Amino acid sequence: MSKRVAFYTLGCKLNYSETSSIGRLFQQAGFNTVPFTDRSDVYVINTCSVTDNADKKCRKVVKEALKYSPEAYIVIVGCYAQLKPTEISEIPGVDMVLGAAEKFNIIQHIQDLTKQEKAHIYNSPIAHTNHFVGAYSIDDRTRTFLKVQDGCDYSCTFCTIPLARGASRSGKISELLTQAEEIAAAGVKEIVLTGVNIGDFGIRNDKREDHFIDLVKALDGVSGIERFRISSIEPNLLTNEIIQFVAGSNRFVPHFHMPLQSGSNKILRLMRRRYLRELYAERVHTIKALMPHCCIGVDVIVGFPGETQEDFLETYEFLNSLDISYLHVFTYSERENTIAAQMTGAVPGSQRNERSKMLHILSEKKRRAFYEQHLGKESLILFEGDIKDGYMHGFSDNYIKVKAPYDPLWVNELKSVKLKAVNAEGEMEMEEMGENVLLHL
């Protein structure tokens, strides 16, 4: 019988794309992929260093895997595996730890699936991780995450990503176009471009060969893909040329996610961000002037060292003044080997939590206001195949989430609906084919 492999992914869309590609390596080697809860011969756990409690989460997933398959071979990969290989190797049940340069050679490393008394560690210095390895997820037919860039040359004081993923590097446009065509041939309708710092696209062999706008223009010509969506992009790298091109494109959707992190210039300087709030406000204004219906998402960190109540309120008021659509709120937590962890002025945990709550409430207010701007309008919704309690969901081009009674004929299809009203549960009633559809906040 074929060996079985199961996967679990922690963290970002980039991790999901890489897990999917690692899964295809196993399939090519004759393994069958099974759900995490099934008995498996191998479990591959792809870890993250950005989210809180990386060690606790990794231990819990390992424990759960061994509950289903006590004799399974456990492999840990990902950012946490690069940063803390020895710490991970001491987790009971772990057999192998692969760093950033080794994870895509996983098949060569696991020829023997005998449980180990002491985990094997294959972890090169991050400076040796200078080769771009392409990846894309293709777990469902509707949307896939295409990795176009990896690593980061920035030095934000709170971030461990450069230590976990190395320097900025990118795929070749020609190779990415081929991957996009493969994705289209699989019937996928939407591609999300992902990476660590995708606006810095174009660096290969430590030299800049092209720019992100060159990739965007090239992908716009790929047939078979209805939508391209740009994931998180730094405001200083989201140029007017990119914004203008998206505004005129029929395939690149009106949706940007721009990290802000703080609305206080004092805190932005402490974070070593490469812009000030004035530039951010200018980017939002430019986007909305060209695409009034565009969805704009924002990352923000609360409780950074030195952030006073006045600094936080400056951030709150700045965000409240912007024509944005939603927030991703992160509560600052100390990370080893970062400059911020050594800074004075630590914010008490209770204040961090209170500030986070205030911004979560603001986010819901912004999202509702954005949805209400579209009342009475028609929108094309790309429906997905997941089912929960008899319902499915989909998204408009500008990232409005729709909830509808499950219909197998709607899966991976674009349906025209009319947005009618936001109900008491925060859902918007819509009309399509004579039936009510709910848009979920």
WORA-V897684 format. One line per field, one symbol per residue. burial: 1 if it has 24 or more other C-alpha atoms within 12 Angstrom, else 0. Layout:
burial->???
This chain:
burial->001111111111111111111111010000011001001111111111111001101110110111001001111111111111110111111111111111110110010010110011111101001111111111101111111111111111111111111111111110011011111100111111111111111111000000111111111101101111111111111110011111101011111111111111111111101111101110110111001011111111111111100011001101110111111111111110000110000010000100110111011101111111111000111111110000111111111111111100011111111111110000111111000011111
